Amino acid sequence: MLLDLSNNKLQGQVLPKDVNMTMLRILRLSSNHFEGVISPTILNSPYLLVLDFRDNDLSNNIPEWLYDHSCLVALILSGNRFEGHLTRRLCRMKTLQAFVVSHNRLSGGIPSCLDNITFWNKSSPSLTYWNYHINKLVLQYPYLFRDDYIPFFIPLETQMSLFIKNRLYTFKGFPLLIMITIDLSSNQLIGSIPSELRELSQLRFLNLLNNSLRGSIPISFQNLRSMESLDLSHNKLSGTIPSELVGLTSVSAFSVAYNNLSGRIPFERQFSTFTNQCYEGNPELYGDPLPRKCSTTNQSEPEEKQGIRIIDHPNFFFYAFVTVSYALVFWAFFGILIIKKNWRHKYFKAVDGYIESLFELLS
């Protein structure tokens, strides 16, 4: 069953406390003015697959009891005011395929246990899986399904919008079969990118844009063979772009712009299709497609080293003192000769006397 109240002007609490929607499959309340916290009434819908609360005014922490829901496949909470940390309890959601919490105020690090979520590191559910799931419900609640309700995929044959590849895409049909995505963009996340993400071999879209993540890009990302869109831009990542990433032949959107990355850009295979906008804001990156073809550090290194040799020489200040003193004495002596006429005559007379004595000695 589907309940879609999105794109209205509804406000107040999300759901009444006494609501009971046992057979609900998809709940979409996006783009309204709901505020407060998510009501635990959601737990009264044990077969809920899609929960879409994007673009409301919900606040406080994401309730931990929500992570214990046994069937949620898509959890979309972007565009709210959620705060707090993403706890390890999130990793209990074994059936989760789409986790979208962008544009909130979440802080802390990315849980390292995300590889525990089954459908991110194994084959995604097939049509056979969904057929079995729905047919099981038909056997349990035959009075809820009519003859004109066949095929039983109709509750899932709907549209679903996700922000991927820097654009908002709307999918129709069976998006749950392909939407294996993690979107944590535009939050306040810190720490490094967990290396355990390498196990998410079925992940198609990973968006960590606009956080404060540090450290390097894990070389183990080469294992994300199903990846189609990888956005790590606007963070504080350092180090090089691993050349091993060129093995991700399914990637059609990639960005590491505005970090602190350095070194040569891998420009083979699929990566040869990415433009300079994917790398801008990293002054130490070089190579195609950027106009910098070599390291700016190497170009300036001889001048810098030469300056270091001169200034850091142990006798630098002694030699400088002797040179300046000699110049001052020299110009002081000749300055006096210019000013004092009688001193000048005596000086040149003495010089002439020494020269004549020298000639007489030589002759």
C-alpha positions in Angstrom: 0.0 0.0 0.0 1.1 3.5 -0.8 0.5 6.7 1.1 1.7 9.8 -0.7 1.0 13.2 0.8 4.1 14.9 -0.5 4.3 18.5 -1.9 1.6 20.0 0.2 1.5 22.4 3.1 1.0 19.9 5.9 2.4 20.8 9.3 2.6 19.6 12.9 3.7 16.2 13.9 4.5 13.6 11.3 1.9 10.9 12.3 -0.7 10.7 15.1 0.3 8.5 18.0 -2.5 6.1 17.6 -2.3 5.5 13.8 -2.1 1.9 12.7 -1.2 1.2 9.1 -0.2 -2.5 9.2 0.0 -3.1 5.5 1.7 0.1 4.5 4.6 -0.4 2.0 5.5 3.2 0.9 5.1 6.4 2.9 6.0 9.6 1.2 5.5 12.9 3.2 8.2 14.9 1.5 8.1 18.7 0.9 5.8 19.7 3.7 6.2 21.6 6.9 6.3 18.7 9.4 8.4 19.4 12.4 9.5 17.8 15.7 10.7 14.2 15.8 9.7 11.1 13.9 6.9 9.3 15.7 7.6 5.7 16.8 4.2 5.0 15.2 6.3 3.9 12.2 7.0 0.7 14.0 3.3 -0.2 13.6 4.0 -0.7 9.9 6.3 -3.7 10.0 6.3 -4.2 6.2 7.2 -0.6 5.4 9.8 -0.6 2.5 10.2 3.1 1.6 10.2 6.0 4.1 10.5 9.4 2.5 10.5 12.5 4.8 12.7 14.7 2.8 12.4 18.6 2.8 10.6 19.1 6.1 11.5 20.7 9.4 12.2 17.6 11.4 14.9 18.0 14.0 16.7 16.3 16.9 18.6 13.0 16.4 17.5 10.4 14.0 15.7 8.0 16.4 17.7 4.9 17.0 14.6 2.7 17.1 14.2 3.5 13.4 17.4 1.6 12.7 15.7 -1.6 14.1 13.0 -1.6 11.5 13.2 -5.0 9.9 12.1 -4.3 6.3 13.1 -0.7 5.4 14.8 -0.7 1.9 14.9 3.1 1.4 15.3 5.7 4.2 15.2 9.2 2.8 15.6 12.0 5.4 17.4 14.7 3.4 16.7 18.4 3.8 15.7 18.5 7.4 17.5 19.7 10.6 18.6 16.3 12.0 21.7 16.5 14.2 23.8 14.2 16.3 25.9 11.2 15.2 25.3 8.3 12.9 25.6 5.5 15.4 26.7 1.9 14.8 23.1 0.9 15.3 22.5 2.0 11.7 24.4 -1.2 10.6 21.5 -3.4 11.9 19.4 -2.4 8.8 20.2 -5.6 6.9 17.7 -4.8 4.0 18.7 -1.2 3.5 19.6 -0.2 -0.1 19.1 3.6 -0.2 20.3 5.8 2.8 19.9 9.5 2.0 20.4 12.0 4.8 22.0 14.9 2.9 21.5 18.6 3.9 21.2 18.0 7.6 23.4 18.9 10.6 24.8 15.4 11.3 28.3 15.4 12.9 30.9 12.8 14.0 32.3 10.2 11.8 31.0 7.7 9.3 30.4 4.3 11.0 32.9 1.7 10.0 30.4 -1.1 10.2 28.5 -0.2 7.0 29.8 -3.4 5.4 27.4 -5.3 7.7 24.4 -4.1 5.7 23.7 -7.1 3.4 22.4 -5.5 0.3 25.4 -3.1 0.0 28.0 -5.9 -0.2 26.0 -8.7 -1.9 23.8 -9.0 -4.9 20.8 -6.7 -4.8 17.3 -8.2 -4.5 16.0 -9.7 -7.7 12.5 -9.9 -9.1 12.3 -13.3 -7.6 13.0 -11.9 -4.2 10.2 -9.3 -4.5 7.8 -11.8 -5.9 8.4 -14.1 -2.9 8.1 -11.1 -0.5 4.7 -10.0 -1.9 3.3 -13.5 -2.4 4.0 -14.2 1.2 1.9 -11.2 2.2 -0.9 -12.3 -0.1 -1.0 -15.7 1.7 -1.1 -13.9 5.1 -3.6 -11.2 4.1 -5.6 -12.4 1.1 -8.5 -10.0 1.7 -6.2 -7.0 1.1 -5.4 -8.1 -2.5 -7.9 -8.0 -5.3 -7.8 -9.6 -8.7 -7.1 -6.2 -10.4 -4.1 -5.8 -8.1 -2.0 -8.2 -10.0 0.9 -8.1 -10.6 1.8 -7.7 -7.0 4.7 -5.4 -7.9 2.3 -2.4 -8.1 3.2 -1.2 -4.6 6.8 -1.0 -5.7 6.1 0.2 -9.3 6.2 3.8 -8.4 8.4 6.8 -8.8 11.3 7.8 -6.6 13.6 10.8 -6.7 17.3 10.7 -5.7 20.0 13.4 -5.9 22.9 11.7 -7.7 25.5 12.7 -10.2 24.9 16.3 -9.1 21.4 16.3 -10.3 18.0 15.3 -9.0 16.7 12.2 -10.9 13.3 10.8 -10.8 13.0 7.0 -11.4 9.9 5.2 -12.4 9.2 1.5 -12.5 11.1 -0.6 -10.0 13.8 1.8 -8.6 14.4 -0.3 -5.5 16.1 -2.9 -7.7 18.9 -0.5 -8.7 19.0 2.3 -6.2 21.8 1.1 -4.0 23.1 4.5 -2.7 24.6 6.3 0.3 24.2 10.1 0.4 25.7 11.8 3.4 26.4 15.1 1.6 26.2 18.6 3.1 26.5 17.7 6.8 29.2 18.3 9.3 30.9 14.9 9.3 34.5 14.6 10.3 37.2 11.9 10.5 38.4 9.7 7.7 36.6 7.6 5.1 36.3 4.1 6.6 38.3 1.6 4.6 35.5 -0.9 5.3 33.5 0.8 2.5 35.6 -1.3 0.1 33.3 -4.2 0.9 30.2 -2.4 -0.5 30.7 -4.0 -3.9 27.1 -3.4 -4.9 27.1 0.3 -4.1 26.2 2.4 -7.1 26.1 5.9 -5.7 28.3 7.4 -2.9 28.0 11.1 -2.2 30.1 12.6 0.6 30.1 16.1 -0.8 30.5 19.1 1.5 31.7 17.7 4.8 34.9 18.0 6.8 36.4 14.6 6.1 40.2 14.3 6.3 42.7 11.7 5.5 43.3 10.0 2.1 41.1 8.4 -0.5 41.2 4.7 0.3 43.0 2.6 -2.3 40.5 -0.1 -1.5 37.9 1.9 -3.3 39.1 0.0 -6.4 36.8 -2.8 -5.1 33.7 -0.8 -5.7 33.1 -2.3 -9.1 29.4 -1.3 -9.3 30.1 2.4 -8.6 28.5 4.8 -11.0 28.8 8.1 -9.1 31.5 9.0 -6.6 31.5 12.5 -5.1 34.1 13.4 -2.5 34.4 17.1 -3.3 34.4 20.0 -0.8 36.1 18.1 2.0 39.7 18.3 3.5 41.1 15.1 1.9 44.8 15.0 1.3 47.3 12.7 -0.4 47.0 11.5 -4.0 44.2 10.1 -6.1 44.9 6.3 -6.2 45.8 5.2 -9.7 43.9 2.0 -8.9 40.6 3.8 -9.2 40.9 3.7 -13.0 39.6 0.1 -12.6 36.2 1.5 -11.8 34.9 1.2 -15.3 31.3 1.8 -14.4 31.9 5.3 -13.0 30.3 8.0 -15.1 30.4 10.8 -12.5 33.4 11.6 -10.3 34.5 14.6 -8.3 37.2 15.4 -5.8 37.1 19.2 -6.3 38.1 21.5 -3.5 40.2 19.3 -1.2 43.9 19.3 -0.4 44.9 16.6 -2.9 48.3 16.5 -4.6 50.2 14.5 -7.3 49.3 13.4 -10.8 45.7 12.8 -11.8 45.1 9.2 -13.2 43.9 9.8 -16.7 43.3 6.3 -18.1 40.1 4.4 -19.1 36.9 6.0 -17.8 38.9 8.7 -16.0 39.9 10.2 -19.3 36.3 11.4 -19.7 36.3 13.6 -16.6 36.7 17.4 -17.0 38.9 19.8 -15.0 35.9 20.8 -12.9 36.2 17.4 -11.2 39.6 18.4 -9.8 39.6 22.2 -9.4 40.4 23.6 -6.0 43.4 21.3 -5.4 46.5 23.5 -6.1 48.9 20.6 -5.9 47.1 18.3 -8.5 48.6 18.3 -12.0 48.3 16.5 -15.3 45.4 16.1 -17.7 42.7 17.5 -17.8 44.2 20.4 -15.7 46.3 23.1 -17.4 49.1 22.2 -15.0 51.1 19.4 -16.6 53.7 19.1 -13.9 54.1 19.7 -10.2 54.3 23.4 -9.1 56.3 22.2 -6.1 59.1 20.8 -8.4 59.2 24.0 -10.4 59.9 26.2 -7.4 62.1 23.8 -5.6 65.6 25.0 -6.9 64.9 28.6 -6.0 63.6 27.7 -2.6 66.6 25.4 -1.9 69.0 28.1 -3.0 67.4 30.6 -0.6 67.7 28.0 2.1 71.4 27.4 1.5 72.3 31.1 1.6 70.2 32.1 4.6 70.9 29.0 6.6 74.7 29.1 6.1 76.3 29.1 9.6 78.6 32.1 8.7 76.0 34.1 6.8 75.6 36.9 9.4 79.4 37.2 10.0 80.1 37.7 6.3 77.2 40.1 6.0 78.6 42.1 9.0 82.1 42.3 7.4 80.8 43.4 4.0 78.6 46.1 5.5 81.4 47.4 7.8 83.9 47.5 4.9 81.4 49.5 2.7 80.8 52.0 5.6 84.5 52.5 6.3 85.3 52.9 2.6 82.6 55.5 1.9 83.4 57.3 5.2 87.0 57.7 4.3 86.4 59.0 0.8 83.6 61.2 2.1 86.0 63.0 4.4 88.5 63.5 1.6 85.7 65.1 -0.5 84.6 67.4 2.3 88.0 68.3 3.8 90.1 70.0 1.1 93.4 70.3 3.2 93.0 66.5 4.1 92.6 65.7 0.4 95.8 67.7 -0.5 97.8 65.9 2.3 96.5 62.5 1.2 97.4 62.9 -2.4 100.8 64.5 -1.5 101.6 61.5 0.7 100.5 59.1 -2.1 102.8 61.0 -4.6 105.6 60.7 -2.1 105.2 56.9 -1.8 105.1 56.6 -5.6 108.3 58.6 -6.1 110.1 56.6 -3.4 108.9 53.4 -5.1 110.3 54.5 -8.5 113.6 55.5 -7.0 113.9 52.1 -5.3 113.1 50.3 -8.5 115.6 52.4 -10.5 
